[in-house]
Amino acid sequence: MLVRTLENALVTDTHITFIGGGHMAGSLIGGLLRTGFDAKHIRVADPDAKQLEHLRQRFQVKTCADNLEAVGSAQVVVFAVKPQVFRDAARPLSTALGENQPLIISIAAGVPEKHIHRWLGYPAAIVRAMPNTPALIGAGAAALYANPKVSNAQRVLAEAMFKAVGLALWIDDESLMNAVTAVSGSGPAYFFLVMEIMEAVARELGLPADAASKLVQQTALGAARMALECRGNVAILRKQVTSPGGTTAAALKILDSDKLRGIFLQALTAARDRGVQLSDDFGKETS
Ligand SMILES: NC(=O)c1ccc[n+]([C@@H]2O[C@H](COP(=O)([O-])OP(=O)(O)OC[C@H]3O[C@@H](n4cnc5c(N)ncnc54)[C@H](OP(=O)(O)O)[C@@H]3O)[C@@H](O)[C@H]2O)c1
């Protein structure tokens, strides 16, 4: 109850500045407005005047070409720029942010908190978030990591911001962000690949293209919704569809869960390790 009251107060009163007004910023802003954040309290800075005009028209938020002017007295500053421009965007803001000490939220993939801390040059309260593209339609999955400077109220606020576009959950160990990237950051692509393959095979089995894609899409949606409703016990759901000697059993015999598990283990480990490597390389390039 106390958390709910605090969340409501934070939602209506908080001034938020986005540095970078691209895809992820747009999806987050859309979600924030849907859940009651005030457009008058949201400001976006981006070098692209057309992009700013688009955001102004779409959301009625304030926009600004100058990052320094945009951070003003914001209580939250979200860095929604590409990782490779993060340092150059952050450094000139160091003094202003150090004076005002807002909550810093970074959605930049693979940029460790220690680098952000170093570029800002003061002991900032930093939340790192790893959202994914379904955030664009309010069905995202984001993992959040807070450094020790982040207060409880700031945690509530950061969580409310990402819950506005889907699931938001906390992880305590920053090094797990690379595993999060491998699972949910890159995850939509794995499901898209399976859907692409199923659609192509459905066509080979004689279904018209339109029917193939609609049946696959609705099946994916239905399966995901059932998994959510049964609180994730998907093994039980799979067994319920699989009658001994039936059609599903014939397919699953070919799919062979041990082999498939091996492939996913390799794939997700490769994604996780690539994330670690990119973070390390990034650290060398931007010291
Ligand atoms: N998209 C995803 O699925 C996803 C998922 C998880 C995390 N992320 C992370 O989210 C961040 C943003 O991704 P995105 O897909 O939204 O990228 P995006 O669409 O390219 O948006 C980034 C925006 O920042 C602007 N920008 C560049 N330099 C700037 C500066 N110095 N100050 C202010 N704005 C600046 C860019 O303008 P110009 O185009 O003119 O350079 C662009 O409009 C990335 O770090 C990415 O790793 C994305």
The ligand as an SDF file (V2000), in Angstrom:
LIG
                    3D

 48 52  0  0  0  0  0  0  0  0999 V2000
   16.0710   -1.2300  -29.6840 N   0  0  0  0  0  0  0  0  0  0  0  0
   16.1660   -2.2580  -28.8390 C   0  0  0  0  0  0  0  0  0  0  0  0
   15.6130   -3.3230  -29.0170 O   0  0  0  0  0  0  0  0  0  0  0  0
   16.9510   -2.1330  -27.5750 C   0  0  0  0  0  0  0  0  0  0  0  0
   16.8220   -3.1250  -26.5940 C   0  0  0  0  0  0  0  0  0  0  0  0
   17.5450   -2.9610  -25.4070 C   0  0  0  0  0  0  0  0  0  0  0  0
   18.3810   -1.8720  -25.2440 C   0  0  0  0  0  0  0  0  0  0  0  0
   18.5040   -0.9630  -26.2550 N   0  0  0  0  0  0  0  0  0  0  0  0
   19.4060    0.1460  -26.0680 C   0  0  0  0  0  0  0  0  0  0  0  0
   18.6630    1.3330  -26.1490 O   0  0  0  0  0  0  0  0  0  0  0  0
   19.5420    2.3690  -26.6070 C   0  0  0  0  0  0  0  0  0  0  0  0
   18.8140    3.1660  -27.6750 C   0  0  0  0  0  0  0  0  0  0  0  0
   18.4660    2.2690  -28.7250 O   0  0  0  0  0  0  0  0  0  0  0  0
   17.4150    2.7040  -29.8380 P   0  0  0  0  0  0  0  0  0  0  0  0
   17.0830    1.4630  -30.5820 O   0  0  0  0  0  0  0  0  0  0  0  0
   16.3620    3.5260  -29.2450 O   0  0  0  0  0  0  0  0  0  0  0  0
   18.3950    3.6210  -30.7370 O   0  0  0  0  0  0  0  0  0  0  0  0
   17.9920    4.8150  -31.7190 P   0  0  0  0  0  0  0  0  0  0  0  0
   16.6320    4.6000  -32.2530 O   0  0  0  0  0  0  0  0  0  0  0  0
   19.1310    4.9730  -32.6670 O   0  0  0  0  0  0  0  0  0  0  0  0
   17.9360    6.0870  -30.7400 O   0  0  0  0  0  0  0  0  0  0  0  0
   19.0530    6.7460  -30.2740 C   0  0  0  0  0  0  0  0  0  0  0  0
   18.8230    8.2380  -30.4970 C   0  0  0  0  0  0  0  0  0  0  0  0
   19.8500    8.9570  -29.8230 O   0  0  0  0  0  0  0  0  0  0  0  0
   20.2150   10.0560  -30.6600 C   0  0  0  0  0  0  0  0  0  0  0  0
   21.5340   10.5550  -30.2900 N   0  0  0  0  0  0  0  0  0  0  0  0
   22.7480   10.2920  -30.8360 C   0  0  0  0  0  0  0  0  0  0  0  0
   23.7170   10.9840  -30.2170 N   0  0  0  0  0  0  0  0  0  0  0  0
   23.1000   11.7090  -29.2500 C   0  0  0  0  0  0  0  0  0  0  0  0
   23.5750   12.6310  -28.2710 C   0  0  0  0  0  0  0  0  0  0  0  0
   24.8810   12.9260  -28.1470 N   0  0  0  0  0  0  0  0  0  0  0  0
   22.6710   13.2030  -27.4470 N   0  0  0  0  0  0  0  0  0  0  0  0
   21.3490   12.9260  -27.5590 C   0  0  0  0  0  0  0  0  0  0  0  0
   20.8650   12.0530  -28.4620 N   0  0  0  0  0  0  0  0  0  0  0  0
   21.7210   11.4520  -29.2930 C   0  0  0  0  0  0  0  0  0  0  0  0
   20.1620    9.4510  -32.0340 C   0  0  0  0  0  0  0  0  0  0  0  0
   20.1540   10.4600  -33.0190 O   0  0  0  0  0  0  0  0  0  0  0  0
   20.8500   10.1230  -34.4460 P   0  0  0  0  0  0  0  0  0  0  0  0
   20.0680    8.9870  -35.0110 O   0  0  0  0  0  0  0  0  0  0  0  0
   20.6950   11.4160  -35.1820 O   0  0  0  0  0  0  0  0  0  0  0  0
   22.2690    9.7380  -34.1440 O   0  0  0  0  0  0  0  0  0  0  0  0
   18.8710    8.6500  -31.9690 C   0  0  0  0  0  0  0  0  0  0  0  0
   17.7430    9.4620  -32.2800 O   0  0  0  0  0  0  0  0  0  0  0  0
   20.8070    1.6920  -27.1150 C   0  0  0  0  0  0  0  0  0  0  0  0
   21.8680    1.9340  -26.2290 O   0  0  0  0  0  0  0  0  0  0  0  0
   20.4690    0.2280  -27.1300 C   0  0  0  0  0  0  0  0  0  0  0  0
   21.5880   -0.5540  -26.7670 O   0  0  0  0  0  0  0  0  0  0  0  0
   17.7970   -1.0490  -27.3990 C   0  0  0  0  0  0  0  0  0  0  0  0
  1  2  1  0
  2  3  2  0
  2  4  1  0
  4  5  1  0
  4 48  2  0
  5  6  2  0
  6  7  1  0
  7  8  2  0
  8  9  1  0
  8 48  1  0
  9 10  1  0
  9 46  1  0
 10 11  1  0
 11 12  1  0
 11 44  1  0
 12 13  1  0
 13 14  1  0
 14 15  2  0
 14 16  1  0
 14 17  1  0
 17 18  1  0
 18 19  2  0
 18 20  1  0
 18 21  1  0
 21 22  1  0
 22 23  1  0
 23 24  1  0
 23 42  1  0
 24 25  1  0
 25 26  1  0
 25 36  1  0
 26 27  1  0
 26 35  1  0
 27 28  2  0
 28 29  1  0
 29 30  1  0
 29 35  2  0
 30 31  1  0
 30 32  2  0
 32 33  1  0
 33 34  2  0
 34 35  1  0
 36 37  1  0
 36 42  1  0
 37 38  1  0
 38 39  2  0
 38 40  1  0
 38 41  1  0
 42 43  1  0
 44 45  1  0
 44 46  1  0
 46 47  1  0
M  CHG  2   8   1  16  -1
M  END
$$$$
